[in-house]
Amino acid sequence: MMYNSLADLKNKKGSYSHYSDYSDGAGLQLAADVRENDLLSFAVNWKDDVHREKGAPHAAYDRYEDRTWSLASEYQWAAADNVDVVAGISYDWRDSVEAKKHEKDGSITHYDDNNQSAFNWQVMGKYTLPMKTRWRFRTMTAHAFRR
């Protein structure tokens, strides 16, 4: 039960809400060395998102399902020993697989598809700061000979 106030909790006046969401998906990435220190990558990703909800314990589930796909490529260029430039592009699209709501009068409302797609790009500079330290621990042998 969900309560809007402490008074509703005391009077046991609340509303039932139940959500059952889950996602499935997979991804595949292939990468190959290009030149001496550069890297070229290709990827495909898929994900299904399912949102289910019902307003009463014995009610039917309202169901909303989307499927998202992404095709991407990325190039990592070693501009210097400690400087990389990474550029990537992708084409992403989402399909509305199902969208239905059970109304209080017993009817079912089916929503129109809401398919969307986008072309995306990004560029990143990466600087690696070299840092070295050396810890010296005394060994048992060094301790024994020091006396």
N, C-alpha and C positions, 0 to 999 in steps of 0.2 A: 504494500500500500504506500501511496505517496500522500503526504500531508502538507498543506500550505501554511499551517501555523501550529503553535503549541496547543492552542485551544482545539483545533481539529484533531490533533493526536489524542488529547484527553477524551474527546467525545467520539473517537473512532470514526470520524467523518473524513474519508479520504478517497482517492481514486486509484484504481488498479492500473498499473502500467508494466508491460513486459516487452522487452526488446530481445531479439535473438539475431545478432549480426555475425557474419563471418566473411572471410575473404580466402580465395584460392588464387594461386598464381605461380608463375615460373619465369625464369630468365636464362638467356644463353648469351655468353660473351666470348668472342674470339679475338685474340690479339696476336700481332706479329711484330717482331723487331724490324725496323726500317732504318737503314744506314747503321751507324755504330751504336748510338744511344737513343734513338727515337722509337716511338711505339705507336702503331696504328691499331685501333680497336673498332669492332663492330658488335652491336648488341641488339637483341630482340627481347622484349618483355611483354608479358601478358598477366592481367589481374582481373578477377571477377569479384565484385563487391556485392554482397547481399545484405539488405536491411529488412528485417521482419519485425513487426510489432502487432500487438493486439491490446484491446482496451479492457478485456475481461478474461478471467481464467479459462472459460470454455469457448471463447470467441475464435473465429477463424483469423489467421494471420493476414495482415496487409503485407504485401511483398514488393520490394523495389530492388531490381538487379541491374547493375551496370557492368560492362566489359570494356576494359582499357587495354590498348595495344600501343607499343612504342618501338620504333626502329631508330637506331642511333649509330653515329660514328664519331670517333674522337681521335685526335692526333696530338701526341705529346712530343714536343720538339725540345731537345736539350740545347738551348741557346749558348750556354757556357757550362763550366764545371758545376756551378751551384745555382744556375738559373734555368728553369723550364718554362715553356709557354705551352699551355694546353688549350686547344680549341675543339669545340664539339657542336654537332648539329643533331637534331632529332625531329621526327614527324610522329606526333601522338594523336590518337583518336579514341573517343569513348562512344560506345553504343549503348543505348537504353534497351536492355533485353526484355525487361518486364516492369510494369508499374501499375499495381492494382490496389484498390482500397475497398474494404467491405463497409458499406454504409449502414447506418442504424435501421433503415427500412428494409434491409435484406438484399438490396441491389449491390452490384459490384461496379465501381468506377474504374475504367481503364484509361490511363493517361497517355497522351501522345508521346511519341518518341522525342527524345531530346539529345540527338546525336551531335557531337562536337568534335572538331579537329583543330590542330595547331602545329605550326612549324616553329621550332625553338632553336636558339643558338646561344652559346656562351663562350667566353674567353677568360682564361685565368693565367696570371703570372705566379710562379712559385719560386721562392728564394730559399735555399737550404743554407742555414747558418752552421758552419762546421764548429764543433766544440769538442775538445778533447781534455780528458783529465786522467791522471794516473794515480791510482791508489796503491800504496805499498803496505803490505801486511807482513809483519815479522813471522817467520816460520819457526818451528820448534828448534830446528838446527841452529838458526841464527841466535836464538835466545840462549841455547845451551853453551855456545862458544863465546858469548859475550861476557861471561862471568870471569 
